Amino acid sequence: MSVFVMADPHLSLSTDKPMDKFGARWTDHAEKIRTRWCEVVAPEDTVVIPGDLSWGINLEQALPDLSFIDALPGKKILLKGNHDYWWDTVKKMTAFFDAHGITTMSFLHNNAVRCENFILCGSRGWYTGDKKVVTANEVDAAKLIAREVGRLRTSLEGEVACVSRSWRRRALPWKCSFSSIFRRISEAISATRSFWSCTALVLSAVISATSMGCTTCR
């Protein structure tokens, strides 16, 4: 059983948001994702999708994109990206998935998720104060980052709990104890300017569908 990570599929099966305007490599990118995914991902595998799954602006509009991913092999763990406007509360999304027969997806949001020999944690990243971001409405970056830092802390605390349950009465197998890793990450997220690098550290194997030419990678 393997764990894969693929970010930024940017599906738009029900919206007028053609991705090929960003270059020929995006032509028929949904079919490229499907083809490569089915080549390398087995039903018993897990795929982490850390953001920007769909251009839909609500759950109904995102449904074709969600169903597309749901039908592919493997279990999927979703995180929120900065373009996932369809994202709602976990309770509402879970009820929506149940109502529409979406059965292979779960959420990494204010929690930690055990996955094979890994414990996954993370949160949405955002631009720091020195980045000027044009948005549809004014975004208070400081408040947004503070909220996501809080969610990341919650996720990391969930990871600590998972490790504690898994390794109680055992010696940790890593050269560096998890408590010291957690301390280093906590120190990093105390400074909002480090939020992007901190997110990259927690999700240390994020591979973008954009940069990899829509190739799902191990």
Secondary structure, DSSP 8 states (H G I E B T S, - for coil): --EEE-B---B-TTSS--GGGG-GGGTTHHHHHHHHHHHH--TT-EEEEES--B--SSHHHHHHHHHHHHTSSSEEEEE--TT-TT---HHHHHHHHHHTT--SEEE-SSS-EEETTEEE--------TTS----SS---HHHHHHHHHHHHHHHHHHHHHHHHHHHTTS--SSSS-HHHHHHHHHHHHTSGGGHHHHHHHHTTT--BTTTTTS--B-
